[in-house]
Structures are given as C-alpha cells and as structure tokens.
C-alpha cells in the first residue's frame, strides 16, 4: 500500500479541477516559448499563480514556457486588485556544450528538438538570456523579480514562498537532492507543483518530504490525455 496515495483525503480530482482550471490559459503576444509542458499543465500553473497569496519560486525554468504561465497568473492576479508579490526563478543557465556535459552527464545533441536546444545553449548569454528575452517579448518582465543563474542547492535565498514550481524531480536522485531544501523554503500553506511525476512511487517519495494535506497528478484529472499531463500538485 502506498503511504500517501491511498489516504482518503488525498486524491480528489474534481476538487482540484474546480480550483486550478477555473480560468482559461491566456494567449501571449509571441506565443509560449519552446518547452515540453502541455497546455493543460500550463493552465494548472497559471491558476496556481493567480491563486497564490505570497511569493512565488520557480526552479528550472529552462527557456520560460512554465515561467510565462506563472508570470501571467501573477499579472492577472495583480490586475484584479491583489498586491504584487516577488517571483524568483533559478536555473543552471547553460552556456556551452562543456557545461551541458558537466551538468547533465551527457553530450549535447546538436539536433535535439530540431536544433532549438543547441541554439539556446550557444545564444550569447546562454539559456538564461533566452529566458529573459522570451519574458520581454511576452511583456512579462515586470512580473519576474529575479533571474538567478546557478545551482538551486547553492543559492542563498532566505525568502519563504506560497507557491513553488520545481522542474528538478525527474528521478529519485534529483528528488532526494532537491526536496530537503525546497521544503525549508515553503511558507505556511505553500502549494507545490512538480513536473514529470507520473508514478505513485515517485509521488510518495516527494510527499514524504512535505507536510502534505492532499495532492493530485494532472494525469488523474485528464485520464484520457494521460500522455500529455505529467505535473503533480501538492497542497500543504
């Protein structure tokens, strides 16, 4: 029996759908940046940011596909009268093939995604520069407080967050490396969103580090589109 997924109050897809899909994902002037997140999962991020009550953190923005959804949620939240909050993003900010090899333990494939990954790595300033430009193109720079380049584990942030999106939970090793620090950065009632979580075993491992009240995987909300839904949302 799984430690968390069989608790009666944990998996309530309809409740999560009503809360985190109530607002439609907006369009953007230049479109969503290159990335792997589906429109359904971007919609969840957008609504989570709109509903946030305090500061927001993103770990692993890559080129800003998820960052765009989060920033638009904060933009629309503020437009509807809520006070501005801080939105911090942290990424390795790869600037060369050698750095890619060092960080990920694999050779940079110059043909990955039809060359778009290499284009971002070799762009002047690397991937963080592309991220910032994408936010500028979509008129969202005012809603991102800090673009931090480096390893999340080494980043000296003391702020507490009400919403944390983490894209560094691809395997058990990443979870065990990232979650202890991430848990310490959570404010009271923090909501977490994790990308690439599709198994009960991995969900249990993540929840074991958090004061989990309930959680859901987007594949449970959209079972007919399971292949395209892979984020996990945790309320604490």
C-alpha positions in Angstrom: 0.0 0.0 0.0 1.3 3.5 -0.9 1.9 5.7 2.1 0.0 8.7 0.6 -2.0 7.8 -2.5 -4.4 5.6 -0.5 -5.3 8.2 2.1 -9.0 9.2 1.7 -8.4 12.9 1.5 -5.5 12.8 -0.9 -6.7 12.3 -4.5 -9.8 14.5 -5.3 -9.5 15.2 -9.0 -12.9 17.1 -9.2 -11.9 19.4 -6.3 -8.6 20.2 -7.9 -10.1 20.7 -11.3 -12.7 23.2 -10.0 -9.9 25.2 -8.3 -6.9 25.0 -10.6 -8.7 25.0 -14.0 -11.3 27.7 -13.4 -9.5 30.3 -15.5 -8.6 29.7 -19.2 -5.0 29.9 -20.1 -4.4 33.3 -21.8 -2.8 33.8 -25.2 0.6 35.6 -25.4 1.9 38.2 -27.9 4.7 35.9 -29.1 3.4 32.5 -28.1 4.7 30.2 -25.4 8.4 29.5 -25.5 9.9 26.2 -26.6 9.5 23.5 -24.0 7.8 20.3 -23.0 4.8 21.3 -20.9 1.3 20.7 -22.3 -1.5 23.4 -22.3 -3.4 21.5 -19.6 -0.4 21.6 -17.3 0.3 25.3 -18.2 -3.3 26.0 -17.2 -2.7 24.5 -13.8 0.4 26.6 -13.3 -1.4 29.8 -14.4 -4.3 29.2 -12.0 -1.9 28.3 -9.2 -0.1 31.6 -9.6 -3.4 33.5 -9.9 -4.5 31.9 -6.6 -1.2 32.4 -4.8 -1.2 34.6 -1.6 2.5 35.3 -1.4 5.9 35.0 -3.1 6.5 32.5 -5.9 9.6 30.4 -6.7 10.4 28.5 -9.9 13.3 26.0 -10.0 14.3 25.0 -13.6 12.5 27.5 -15.9 14.6 26.5 -18.9 13.5 28.9 -21.7 10.4 30.2 -19.9 7.5 28.1 -21.1 6.4 27.5 -17.5 7.6 30.9 -16.4 5.2 32.5 -18.9 2.2 30.8 -17.4 3.3 31.7 -13.8 4.0 35.3 -14.7 0.6 35.7 -16.5 -1.1 34.3 -13.4 0.6 36.9 -11.2 -0.1 39.6 -13.8 -3.8 38.9 -13.9 -3.9 38.4 -10.1 -2.5 41.9 -9.7 -4.8 43.4 -12.4 -7.7 42.1 -10.3 -6.6 44.1 -7.3 -4.2 41.8 -5.4 -0.9 43.2 -4.1 2.3 42.5 -6.1 4.5 39.6 -4.9 8.0 38.5 -5.7 8.6 35.9 -8.3 12.1 34.4 -8.4 13.4 31.9 -11.0 16.6 29.8 -10.6 18.2 27.9 -13.4 21.7 26.5 -14.3 21.8 28.8 -17.3 23.8 26.6 -19.6 26.2 28.5 -21.9 28.3 25.8 -23.6 28.4 22.1 -24.7 31.0 21.5 -22.0 28.7 22.9 -19.3 25.9 20.8 -20.6 28.1 17.7 -20.3 29.2 18.7 -16.8 25.6 19.4 -15.5 23.7 16.5 -17.1 26.4 13.9 -17.8 25.6 13.6 -21.5 26.9 15.1 -24.7 24.8 18.0 -26.1 22.8 16.7 -29.0 23.0 19.4 -31.6 19.9 18.0 -33.3 17.8 17.9 -30.2 14.4 19.4 -30.9 15.5 20.3 -34.4 18.5 22.2 -33.1 16.5 24.5 -30.8 18.2 23.3 -27.6 21.7 24.0 -29.1 20.5 27.4 -30.4 19.6 28.3 -26.8 22.8 27.0 -25.3 25.0 28.8 -27.8 23.0 32.0 -27.7 25.0 34.9 -26.3 24.5 34.7 -22.6 23.2 31.1 -22.8 19.8 29.8 -21.9 19.1 32.5 -19.2 19.5 35.2 -21.8 16.9 33.4 -24.0 14.6 33.1 -20.9 14.8 36.8 -20.2 14.2 37.7 -23.9 11.2 35.5 -24.0 9.7 37.2 -21.0 10.4 40.6 -22.6 8.8 39.5 -25.8 5.6 38.5 -24.0 5.6 41.7 -21.9 6.1 39.8 -18.7 9.4 41.2 -17.4 7.7 43.4 -14.7 6.3 40.3 -13.1 9.6 38.4 -12.6 11.6 39.8 -9.7 14.9 37.8 -10.1 16.5 35.6 -12.8 19.1 33.7 -10.8 21.8 31.7 -12.6 23.3 28.8 -10.7 22.6 25.6 -8.7 19.4 25.9 -6.6 21.2 24.0 -3.8 23.9 26.7 -3.5 21.5 29.6 -3.9 21.4 31.7 -0.6 17.7 32.5 -0.7 16.0 33.3 2.7 12.5 34.2 1.4 9.5 31.9 2.2 7.2 31.1 -0.7 3.4 30.4 -1.1 3.9 28.7 -4.4 6.9 26.7 -5.6 7.2 25.1 -9.1 10.0 22.6 -9.4 11.2 21.0 -12.6 14.1 19.1 -11.0 12.3 15.9 -9.9 12.9 13.7 -12.9 14.2 10.8 -10.9 14.7 9.7 -7.3 18.2 11.1 -7.1 17.0 14.6 -8.1 14.1 14.4 -5.6 16.5 13.3 -2.7 18.8 16.2 -3.6 16.3 18.9 -4.1 13.3 18.3 -1.7 15.0 18.9 1.7 16.0 22.4 0.8 12.8 23.0 -1.1 10.7 22.0 2.0 12.5 24.6 4.1 11.6 27.4 1.7 7.9 26.7 2.0 5.7 29.2 3.8 2.6 28.2 5.7 0.1 26.6 3.4 2.5 26.5 0.5 1.4 24.9 -2.8 3.9 22.9 -4.8 3.9 21.9 -8.4 6.3 19.3 -9.7 6.9 18.4 -13.3 7.5 14.9 -14.7 5.8 13.0 -11.8 3.6 10.1 -13.2 4.1 7.2 -10.8 2.7 6.6 -7.3 6.1 5.6 -6.0 7.6 9.0 -7.0 4.6 10.8 -5.7 5.1 9.1 -2.3 8.8 10.0 -2.2 8.1 13.7 -2.8 5.3 13.8 -0.3 7.5 12.2 2.3 9.5 15.4 2.5 6.5 17.7 2.8 3.6 18.3 5.2 1.2 17.1 2.6 -2.5 17.6 3.1 -3.6 16.4 -0.4 -2.2 16.1 -3.8 -3.2 15.2 -7.4 -1.4 14.3 -10.6 -2.8 16.1 -13.7 -3.0 12.7 -15.4 -5.7 11.8 -12.9 -7.7 15.0 -13.8 -7.3 14.2 -17.5 -7.0 10.4 -17.7 -7.9 10.4 -21.4 -4.9 12.6 -22.1 -2.5 11.0 -19.6 0.4 11.1 -22.1 0.2 14.9 -22.2 -0.4 15.5 -18.5 2.5 14.9 -16.1 2.6 17.5 -13.3 1.8 16.8 -9.7 0.3 19.5 -7.4 0.7 19.3 -3.6 -1.2 21.4 -1.1 0.5 21.6 2.4 
